[in-house]
């Protein structure tokens, strides 16, 4: 998902807080997908 959202590792060195925000956003999105597709399907 990080590749799809274009969040390169280089960004971590350049603007750490922005990188952390983007990665947290990706994590939350992934968790929502898991909940929707796995947990609520049963």
C-alpha positions, 0 to 999 in steps of 0.5 A, a space after each residue: 500500500 505504501 508503494 501505491 500511495 507513493 510513500 518512499 523510504 526516502 521521505 522518512 529521512 526528509 520529513 519524518 513526521 509527514 512519513 509517520 502520518 502517511 504510514 499511520 493512515 495506511 495502517 488504519 486503512 489496512 485494518 479497516 479492509 481486514 475488518 470488513 473482508 474477514 471479520 464481518 463476513 463471517 
